[in-house]
Structures are given as structure tokens and as C-alpha cells.
Amino acid sequence: MEAVVHSTVVQILVTGGAGFIGSAYVRAVLKDEFAGAVGASVTVLDLLSYSGNLANLPVTDSRLNFVRGDIGDAALLRDLLPGHDAIVHFAAESHVDRSISGAIPFVTTNVLGTQVLLDAAREAGVGRFVHVSTDEVYGSIDEGSWTETWPLAPNSPYAASKAASDLLALAAHRTHGMDVVVTRCSNNYGPHQFPEKVIPLFVTNLLDGKQVPLYGDGGNIRDWLHVSDHCRGIQLALEKGRAGEVYNIGGGTELTNRELTGRLLEACGAGWDMVRPVEDRKGHDRRYSLDITKIKNELGYEPQVTLEQGLADTVTWYRENRAWWEPLKARTGR
Ligand SMILES: NC(=O)c1ccc[n+]([C@@H]2O[C@H](COP(=O)([O-])OP(=O)(O)OC[C@H]3O[C@@H](n4cnc5c(N)ncnc54)[C@H](O)[C@@H]3O)[C@@H](O)[C@H]2O)c1
């Protein structure tokens, strides 16, 4: 199948655009960072759940239209979707620990909500639909790296709900011929990440002189990807990805949680006495590792932000933006 170049996308609907990654994508589009979307207008559809935050968006930008609403609201979508050339679908319940305490919102938004959105996109004749998925759908891998054809074997309720939505998106292509592309990315980090995820949680704790909780033996391995590299990969998939295909997006930097903790301690000028070992997460996947050969070869993707630079910039951002994260931590009691 030939690559379809969607280089003149003028009206993009971004679900979950007030969250961490969605807002980074929206800010990049509005700053004309992507050659294929220069001058594009963006509609953000976001429920503003606990992790959605209008402070993440340039709300006064005339190219941005913000709509507060649920991706599972079919009537709202019927009115909103016509006229859009593409959808980039980020909206989700996104935190594994929350899915362990209660999985229902994950099924409601990630599975049901995605199907409602797919149906509405088809009815409205929206063009390309980029479904933002995760490497967690593959499960855990002791050696080697996952290619896109690896069987899905999710372990947490979060990962299982993402696997379901990922497969529903692919089914919409195979069954209805929808122009769907799925991206599966590794652990993101960067500015504006809700301070429940490990990097912003650890950094903000350390900036406040508080200890950080390290799960189990700290030997779990993750591949770290700067959010701006993820957004570049998503845009490549939107512009040049082949319909019905999956593209892994990774950063190529695998670290144990212990190694990551060491780097964060150093960046914040703290020692190992600031680390509090805690009982391991239930069903904690041991290792994630993505093979990103396909997106490199087909779409020319290459991560640009080194972990050293990305972590340093991220720590600086949290240091300089207390007004952004202090109210969030106070609200969640973390
Ligand atoms: N953060 C990561 O490391 C990572 C890694 C791989 C994949 N992903 C995927 O990327 C996407 C974005 O993740 P994130 O880290 O930015 O999450 P996030 O929690 O920061 O943002 C999610 C956004 O979705 C919105 N939302 C939730 N339910 C909604 C609903 N029913 N209708 C409309 N909006 C709703 C929230 O208000 C929020 O703005 C998710 O699909 C996630 O599974 C994230």
C-alpha cells in the first residue's frame, strides 16, 4: 500500500488536548512546528477530568477552539466533528495506579468512548484518525524489543483498556475502511505532566524537600521518550503513515527505575536518603522495550531530545512553574 501524504490538514480535532501530551501537541501545531500543519486550526475536545488543565493551552489563540465535553457523548460529536480533516485521539484515563484501584472509568472512556468517537468520525466523514496508544499493550518483555506485529498481552486494567481501544481503531479500518493509524509509544516525560507520574512526582517532591517512593527493588525498566519527540512521531504518522498500520514511537533510552531515580536525585541536588522504598505495584511489568525501526525507515522518525537534556529541561520547568503544579498536588493530596 502506498503512503498517503496528509500534508494539508487545516482543521484538526484533538481529544484530550488539555492533558500532558495532547496539550504539547496542540502547542506545537499552533506554533507552526510541523510543516504539514502550518496555519492549521485546532479544536480541543476535553472533559477536563482531574488531569485536564486549561492552563496547559494558549486559550486566547484565535486558531484554537476549546470545547469541554466527553468523547463518549455521541450527540455532541455529531455537531462538533463535521468540517474536521483529522482527529488525533489522546483522551484517556491514563494512570496505571488509578486503574488498579478502580477500572470502570478506564473501560468507559478508553474503550467505550473510543468506539463512540470512531463511529462519529465515520458518520461525519472525518479523514485521518490517529489513535494514540501505548507500549503497555504488549505486556512485559525480558529480552529483545517489541515490533508492531508482537501479540498484545496487556497486564494492568489501564493497558487492557488501551489494547481494546487500539484494536477497535484497527477494526474500524478493516471493517469500514476508515483511515486509521495507531501509534504505540513508550513512557513520556516533559513539562506539564500531572504530578502523579513518576518523573514529575519525584521532581516536585524533591523540590519540596520531601522523600520519593520507589516501587519494589527499583529494577523495572522503561524506555523514556521526551514528549516533543512523541508529538513529532504522531505528526509523521498523521501526515505520512499508512492507513491501517501501527507505528511504535520510542526514545531509545532504557533505564531501571533506580537509575532514573539516581538521575533525578542528582538533578535536584538530593541524596539517596530522600528515597523511601515502598511495596511494589500489583502486577508491575518488569521491562518495556520498543523496536522503532518501522517508523524510522518508513516515516523518517528520529528522537531528537537526549535524556540528559530532556531531564535537565524538565527539572528546570518544574522548578520555575510552581504555580502550575502546587495547586494540583494540593488537590490530589499527594
Ligand atoms: N503519559 C505517557 O507516558 C503515555 C505513554 C503512552 C501512551 N500514552 C497515551 O497518551 C494519551 C495522553 O496521555 P497523557 O499522559 O497526556 O494523559 P493525561 O491524563 O495527562 O491527559 C488525558 C486528557 O484526557 C482528558 N479526558 C479524560 N477522559 C475524557 C473523556 N471521557 N472525554 C474527553 N476528554 C477526556 C483529560 O481531561 C485529560 O486532559 C493517552 O491516550 C495515553 O494512554 C501516554
Ligand as a Chemical Component Dictionary entry (heavy atoms), coordinates in Angstrom:
data_LIG
# 
_chem_comp.id                   LIG 
_chem_comp.type                 NON-POLYMER 
_chem_comp.pdbx_formal_charge   0 
_chem_comp.three_letter_code    LIG 
# 
loop_
_chem_comp_atom.comp_id 
_chem_comp_atom.atom_id 
_chem_comp_atom.alt_atom_id 
_chem_comp_atom.type_symbol 
_chem_comp_atom.charge 
_chem_comp_atom.model_Cartn_x 
_chem_comp_atom.model_Cartn_y 
_chem_comp_atom.model_Cartn_z 
_chem_comp_atom.pdbx_ordinal 
LIG N1  N1  N 0  1.982   9.636  29.505 1  
LIG C1  C1  C 0  2.589   8.621  28.906 2  
LIG O1  O1  O 0  3.744   8.304  29.227 3  
LIG C2  C2  C 0  1.898   7.842  27.824 4  
LIG C3  C3  C 0  2.590   6.790  27.223 5  
LIG C4  C4  C 0  1.953   6.075  26.205 6  
LIG C5  C5  C 0  0.694   6.440  25.785 7  
LIG N2  N2  N 1  0.034   7.461  26.391 8  
LIG C6  C6  C 0  -1.311  7.790  25.905 9  
LIG O2  O2  O 0  -1.303  9.159  25.504 10 
LIG C7  C7  C 0  -2.576  9.743  25.743 11 
LIG C8  C8  C 0  -2.425  11.001 26.551 12 
LIG O3  O3  O 0  -1.784  10.690 27.788 13 
LIG P1  P1  P 0  -1.415  11.839 28.834 14 
LIG O4  O4  O 0  -0.249  11.363 29.588 15 
LIG O5  O5  O -1 -1.364  13.162 28.148 16 
LIG O6  O6  O 0  -2.691  11.779 29.776 17 
LIG P2  P2  P 0  -3.374  12.900 30.662 18 
LIG O7  O7  O 0  -4.065  12.163 31.756 19 
LIG O8  O8  O 0  -2.409  13.982 31.022 20 
LIG O9  O9  O 0  -4.451  13.549 29.705 21 
LIG C9  C9  C 0  -5.656  12.930 29.358 22 
LIG C10 C10 C 0  -6.634  14.008 28.910 23 
LIG O10 O10 O 0  -7.841  13.348 28.500 24 
LIG C11 C11 C 0  -8.945  14.087 29.035 25 
LIG N3  N3  N 0  -10.083 13.157 29.171 26 
LIG C12 C12 C 0  -10.192 12.096 30.031 27 
LIG N4  N4  N 0  -11.381 11.499 29.853 28 
LIG C13 C13 C 0  -12.006 12.151 28.841 29 
LIG C14 C14 C 0  -13.257 11.974 28.177 30 
LIG N5  N5  N 0  -14.100 10.997 28.537 31 
LIG N6  N6  N 0  -13.583 12.817 27.186 32 
LIG C15 C15 C 0  -12.744 13.833 26.832 33 
LIG N7  N7  N 0  -11.561 14.055 27.427 34 
LIG C16 C16 C 0  -11.196 13.213 28.410 35 
LIG C17 C17 C 0  -8.438  14.592 30.376 36 
LIG O11 O11 O 0  -9.223  15.687 30.859 37 
LIG C18 C18 C 0  -7.015  14.977 30.025 38 
LIG O12 O12 O 0  -6.937  16.307 29.551 39 
LIG C19 C19 C 0  -3.413  8.663  26.423 40 
LIG O13 O13 O 0  -4.224  8.062  25.461 41 
LIG C20 C20 C 0  -2.388  7.695  26.964 42 
LIG O14 O14 O 0  -2.910  6.392  27.041 43 
LIG C21 C21 C 0  0.609   8.165  27.404 44 
# 
loop_
_chem_comp_bond.comp_id 
_chem_comp_bond.atom_id_1 
_chem_comp_bond.atom_id_2 
_chem_comp_bond.value_order 
_chem_comp_bond.pdbx_ordinal 
LIG N1  C1  SING 1  
LIG C1  O1  DOUB 2  
LIG C1  C2  SING 3  
LIG C2  C3  SING 4  
LIG C2  C21 DOUB 5  
LIG C3  C4  DOUB 6  
LIG C4  C5  SING 7  
LIG C5  N2  DOUB 8  
LIG N2  C6  SING 9  
LIG N2  C21 SING 10 
LIG C6  O2  SING 11 
LIG C6  C20 SING 12 
LIG O2  C7  SING 13 
LIG C7  C8  SING 14 
LIG C7  C19 SING 15 
LIG C8  O3  SING 16 
LIG O3  P1  SING 17 
LIG P1  O4  DOUB 18 
LIG P1  O5  SING 19 
LIG P1  O6  SING 20 
LIG O6  P2  SING 21 
LIG P2  O7  DOUB 22 
LIG P2  O8  SING 23 
LIG P2  O9  SING 24 
LIG O9  C9  SING 25 
LIG C9  C10 SING 26 
LIG C10 O10 SING 27 
LIG C10 C18 SING 28 
LIG O10 C11 SING 29 
LIG C11 N3  SING 30 
LIG C11 C17 SING 31 
LIG N3  C12 SING 32 
LIG N3  C16 SING 33 
LIG C12 N4  DOUB 34 
LIG N4  C13 SING 35 
LIG C13 C14 SING 36 
LIG C13 C16 DOUB 37 
LIG C14 N5  SING 38 
LIG C14 N6  DOUB 39 
LIG N6  C15 SING 40 
LIG C15 N7  DOUB 41 
LIG N7  C16 SING 42 
LIG C17 O11 SING 43 
LIG C17 C18 SING 44 
LIG C18 O12 SING 45 
LIG C19 O13 SING 46 
LIG C19 C20 SING 47 
LIG C20 O14 SING 48 
# 
